[in-house]
């Protein structure tokens, strides 16, 4: 094999391998804690589903704590039971009183904590768990509801998902959040608002499936890496054919000369 072909083969292989590793890294890095509301209509009640992936290779997630708003508190909070996990609702005095539907609210549930009962129910490597709350009433249209979440691992590592997005750039540890929309009984475009909210929820649910599921991230990375390696193989084949053809031509010319 000519030295130029060997150099091309080496360069192509290195490029393909590097690209594949980068793609795999990007797939796993996209796994974040997310919240998916089943509705965002102001003044209504919503089911909030938190999808929590385990991002540690050698540790398990044993506790999740979600902080609830204090400036726009929920007057109703309930937890969906999960087998193997114990939930605790913490009620505290608000920093300042808030009027909700004509009633002055001074205390509210400000955090919910889920703790695994035993090792069998912890979130392991390449796994995720969903935790759900029913909350209400949602604040006025256009309110950003931010729900900082703390994730505790069995090795003592604690990850706080509380960073705010700046423009179109997502931070490393984004806080789960959503923005409320028009009330369901708003006669000025209520149907359109409901449709938009449903579409947004569906889109968010889809993004959660791919972003928070480690298996989905690996699948995307492997697929892309396979494409790159396939392209590399094609390039090598073309280079081999290019160098083989002159040799075949020279052999044919030699036979003609010998006749």
VOGU-3710 file (C-alpha; in Angstrom, 3 decimals, decimal comma):
1> xxxxxxxxxx> 0,000/0,000/0,000  1,398/3,416/-0,937  2,460/5,753/1,887  -0,072/8,370/0,774  -2,874/5,806/1,077  -1,671/4,774/4,530  -1,618/8,418/5,645  -5,120/8,975/4,280  -6,406/5,838/6,012  -4,865/6,868/9,334
11> xxxxxxxxxx> -6,218/10,418/9,152  -9,700/9,232/8,197  -9,808/6,660/11,006  -8,659/9,173/13,633  -11,192/11,749/12,444  -14,019/9,224/12,511  -13,136/7,974/15,994  -12,813/11,485/17,398  -16,099/12,575/15,886  -17,850/9,505/17,257
21> xxxxxxxxxx> -16,559/10,141/20,775  -17,606/13,778/20,626  -21,094/12,796/19,481  -21,417/10,239/22,267  -20,311/12,823/24,795  -22,865/15,309/23,489  -25,630/12,708/23,766  -24,939/11,901/27,421  -24,320/15,525/28,409  -27,822/16,496/27,337
31> xxxxxxxxxx> -29,416/14,546/30,199  -30,897/17,130/32,608  -33,649/17,223/35,191  -36,787/18,508/33,417  -40,327/19,389/34,394  -43,294/18,718/32,101  -46,606/20,397/33,047  -49,783/18,877/31,633  -51,194/22,411/31,401  -49,813/25,923/31,800
41> xxxxxxxxxx> -53,125/27,803/31,971  -53,080/30,607/34,551  -55,502/30,112/37,420  -55,745/26,375/36,871  -54,320/23,227/38,443  -51,481/21,320/36,822  -49,745/18,003/37,065  -45,996/18,576/37,091  -43,840/15,612/36,119  -40,124/15,783/36,971
51> xxxxxxxxxx> -37,944/13,450/34,923  -34,712/12,764/36,786  -31,824/10,923/35,085  -28,861/9,454/36,955  -25,665/11,014/35,592  -23,147/9,236/37,816  -21,483/6,076/36,487  -20,558/4,694/39,910  -23,241/6,142/42,196  -27,020/6,078/42,535
61> xxxxxxxxxx> -29,532/8,861/43,102  -31,027/8,490/46,569  -32,868/11,790/47,104  -34,579/14,532/45,096  -35,736/17,867/46,507  -37,814/20,381/44,525  -38,153/23,976/45,741  -41,538/25,581/45,055  -42,175/29,304/44,416  -42,595/31,652/47,379
71> xxxxxxxxxx> -43,437/34,851/45,483  -46,342/33,085/43,720  -47,002/30,152/46,080  -49,215/27,186/45,335  -52,146/26,936/47,730  -52,664/23,292/46,825  -49,865/20,707/46,557  -50,233/16,926/46,505  -47,823/14,119/45,662  -48,306/11,051/43,508
81> xxxxxxxxxx> -47,068/8,031/45,508  -44,088/6,125/44,078  -43,298/2,623/45,263  -40,010/2,548/47,152  -39,849/6,320/47,690  -41,040/8,417/50,640  -42,282/11,938/49,919  -42,216/14,815/52,387  -43,959/18,174/51,930  -42,426/21,050/53,877
91> xxxxxxxxxx> -44,607/24,025/54,793  -42,898/27,270/55,823  -43,772/30,896/56,489  -43,461/32,929/53,302  -40,945/35,798/53,104  -43,929/38,082/52,576  -47,675/37,490/52,590  -49,393/37,004/49,230  -53,025/37,543/48,263  -54,460/34,620/46,267
101> xxxxxxxxxx> -58,092/34,800/45,129  -58,802/37,435/47,754  -57,229/35,425/50,584  -54,008/36,466/52,308  -51,550/33,573/52,321  -48,725/33,616/54,877  -47,691/29,933/54,782  -47,383/27,459/51,932  -45,634/24,282/50,840  -42,207/25,479/49,744
111> xxxxxxxxxx> -40,448/22,182/49,021  -41,085/18,530/48,279  -38,486/15,844/49,000  -38,449/12,268/47,720  -36,108/9,796/49,435  -35,462/6,222/48,291  -36,527/3,686/50,925  -33,777/1,230/50,056  -31,005/0,460/47,570  -33,341/-1,480/45,286
121> xxxxxxxxxx> -35,355/1,657/44,473  -32,552/4,158/43,951  -31,948/5,526/40,459  -28,958/3,654/39,035  -26,585/4,242/36,143  -28,355/4,614/32,774  -31,717/4,939/34,547  -34,212/7,704/35,243  -37,273/8,140/37,430  -40,373/10,327/37,151
131> xxxxxxxxxx> -41,793/12,204/40,138  -45,185/13,936/39,920  -46,966/16,729/41,780  -50,437/18,214/41,473  -50,267/21,963/42,132  -52,494/25,022/41,920  -53,449/27,554/41,308  -50,990/28,569/38,623  -50,031/32,279/38,706  -50,956/34,957/36,178
141> xxxxxxxxxx> -50,288/34,571/32,468  -46,659/35,147/31,523  -45,235/34,174/34,941  -42,031/32,148/34,824  -42,387/29,295/37,305  -38,900/28,156/38,303  -38,467/24,976/40,332  -34,834/24,532/41,481  -34,090/20,874/42,108  -31,391/19,249/44,232
151> xxxxxxxxxx> -30,190/15,736/43,381  -28,243/13,712/45,964  -26,073/10,703/45,092  -24,962/7,799/47,274  -21,317/8,899/46,991  -22,149/12,221/48,666  -22,184/14,205/45,442  -24,964/16,825/45,381  -26,071/18,460/42,123  -28,185/21,615/42,242
161> xxxxxxxxxx> -30,250/22,327/39,140  -30,875/26,035/39,663  -29,197/27,990/36,865  -31,179/30,444/34,738  -30,883/30,456/30,945  -29,194/33,471/29,366  -30,642/34,123/25,923  -30,619/31,009/23,741  -27,747/29,366/25,618  -28,719/26,660/28,078
171> xxxxxxxxxx> -26,621/26,645/31,267  -24,802/23,581/32,529  -27,285/22,948/35,360  -30,588/24,534/34,221  -33,441/24,830/36,692  -36,652/23,062/35,681  -39,102/25,786/34,634  -42,125/26,728/32,534  -44,133/29,872/31,760  -47,860/30,200/32,365
181> xxxxxxxxxx> -50,247/30,956/29,510  -53,718/32,479/29,169  -56,494/31,136/31,366  -58,593/28,345/29,897  -61,807/30,417/30,122  -60,311/33,424/28,338  -62,754/33,987/25,447  -60,157/35,958/23,491  -58,440/33,156/21,674  -58,933/30,534/24,387
191> xxxxxxxxxx> -59,012/27,680/21,878  -55,785/28,822/20,274  -54,114/29,163/23,659  -55,201/25,679/24,669  -53,928/24,214/21,412  -50,630/26,032/21,759  -50,235/24,867/25,345  -50,958/21,272/24,327  -48,478/21,456/21,476  -45,825/22,928/23,739
201> xxxxxxxxxx> -46,413/20,187/26,304  -46,124/17,476/23,637  -42,941/19,002/22,272  -41,459/19,264/25,748  -42,416/15,674/26,520  -40,623/14,536/23,371  -37,505/16,533/24,222  -37,482/15,017/27,673  -37,621/11,489/26,266  -34,504/12,098/24,185
211> xxxxxxxxxx> -32,668/14,415/26,525  -33,127/12,762/29,877  -32,989/9,143/28,818  -29,320/8,137/28,780  -30,179/5,260/26,446  -31,621/7,719/23,944  -28,491/9,842/24,116  -26,263/6,824/23,506  -28,471/5,684/20,615  -28,186/9,061/18,921
221> xxxxxxxxxx> -24,437/9,136/19,422  -23,902/5,610/18,136  -26,059/6,251/15,091  -24,114/9,386/14,203  -20,806/7,652/14,867  -21,865/4,799/12,561  -22,612/7,305/9,806  -19,166/8,876/10,199  -17,401/5,495/10,172  -19,383/4,467/7,072
231> xxxxxxxxxx> -18,258/7,623/5,295  -14,678/6,873/6,344  -14,892/3,368/4,883  -16,198/4,759/1,593  -13,332/7,239/1,434  -10,779/4,470/1,996  -12,402/2,320/-0,705  -12,253/5,162/-3,210  -8,607/5,845/-2,394  -7,749/2,154/-2,775
241> xxxxxxxxxx> -9,503/1,997/-6,145  -7,720/5,139/-7,281  -4,298/3,642/-6,529  -5,174/0,194/-7,867  -6,351/1,435/-11,279  -2,967/2,838/-12,488  -1,368/-0,475/-11,503  -3,893/-2,403/-13,573  -3,312/-0,084/-16,539  0,454/-0,594/-16,293
251> xxxxxxxxx> 0,032/-4,386/-16,191  -2,182/-4,301/-19,286  0,291/-2,120/-21,123  3,077/-4,562/-20,293  1,164/-7,459/-21,781  0,506/-5,500/-24,985  4,197/-4,678/-25,303  5,176/-8,317/-24,907  3,009/-9,459/-27,819
//
